[in-house]
Amino acid sequence: MSEVQHLTDGYMTEERQMMRDSARDFVANEILPVANELDPVQGDIPMDLRRKMAEMGYFGIRLPVEHGGLGLGVFEYAMLTEEIARGWMSCASIIARASSYMHMVNWPMEKRIELTEKAAMGEYLQAGALSEPDAGSDLFGSIKTRAVLEGDEWVITGNKYWCTFADGSNVINVLCRVGEGRAGVRTIAVEKPPGELPANCTGNPIPKIGYFGWKTWELRFEGVRVPKENIVGPIPGESAPGGAEGKGGGKRRLAMLSVPRVHTAARSIGLARGALEDAIQYAHERVQFGQPIADFQETRFKLARMASEIEAARQLMYHVSTEIDAGRGSDKEASMVKWFASEMAERVTSDALQIFGGAGYTKLHAIERYWRDARLTKIFEGTSEIQLRIISDQLLGKPTSRNQS
């Protein structure tokens, strides 16, 4: 893997540089060869590669040290995500499926600690069932999947869409309607054996044009029963155990998707960098009219623009990550970096494919993978249009015609 050197700046401490360089070597030696072999045939991420990623600590980047994690911040999470996405975006995504379970206030403390420790080793991973056939950007206003409390169990009925890793996960976090209005939408954890769907849940993989390495599902919940303590937050009608657990403390609380949006920005930058590095190498190798195409001014200027856009996105990501780690981050900034980086990634990967010419439109080179996956970053974790809405609302206030409820 050729290397485009990052600019030296105050963000990159010696420890962070070592961490980044270690990840870069791991990606080149372990992830890229697997991605180049399996992505063209839509194969799944092998368990052996997941175990190696766990040994590197990638599933526990932000999890507490006392629970088996690395105890690092959003900055390191984003920095390492960029490196992993340079190899295969699905591997950069699966690390986000490891989460702390200390917020599950209705579970016994022993269970919370045990599952958090397993998550840090990549042994207890989650999937999210948020969207529905008629619920996408208007998520909380359009949710129809309903959970009804019957005795000590929730009974879940409804349809979900875009649930990636539903089969391989240990738990599916299902966004359900338990009451009226926005406050009546809650998340319920549906635990299950990996490799299976929950009892009374059926589904089919969605045929995608990219984001291979794992399957994305449409699901039908037909009376799925879940213990009532599996709801995130207090059980309706009961007080929250521990009083203050799960609250944001003195720091400004970010929206649910703010850190995932930074994570998506990092994935976008990794994809764009992979495309740039591959395009630089190809431009040196491809000879036309008696000289490498790297000598042609149009190719040189195109690569210069691509590198500049990537660096601009990276520096914004570093800034936003640092602000979040310091407790000063905002939803607006998270949306800015997600929008900027994902839009950039589509442009850069498309320009890189153009440098490859017809060869780029084949599965003989990884550039088509970066191009396909980059297109998705403008859609998931909130579309580009939703990001612009969040940004403009904070700059200008909400439009007077919009429902303020």
Secondary structure, 3 states (H helix, E strand, C coil): CCCCCCCCCCCCCHHHHHHHHHHHHHHHHHHHHHHHHHHHHCCCCCHHHHHHHHHCCHHHCCCCHHHCCCCCCHHHHHHHHHHHHHHCHHHHHHHHHCCCCCCCCCCCHHHHHHHHHHHHCCCCCEEEECCECCECCCHHHHCCCEEEEECCEEEEEEEEEEEECCCCCCEEEEEEECCCCHHHEEEEEEECCCCCCCCCEEEEECCCCCCCCCCEEEEEEEEEEEEHHHECCCCCCCCCCCCCCCCCCCCCCCCCCHHHHHHHHHHHHHHHHHHHHHHHHHHHHCEECCEEHHHCHHHHHHHHHHHHHHHHHHHHHHHHHHHHHCCCCCHHHHHHHHHHHHHHHHHHHHHHHHHHHHHHHCCCCCHHHHHHHHHHHCCCCCCHHHHHHHHHHHHHCCCCCCCCC
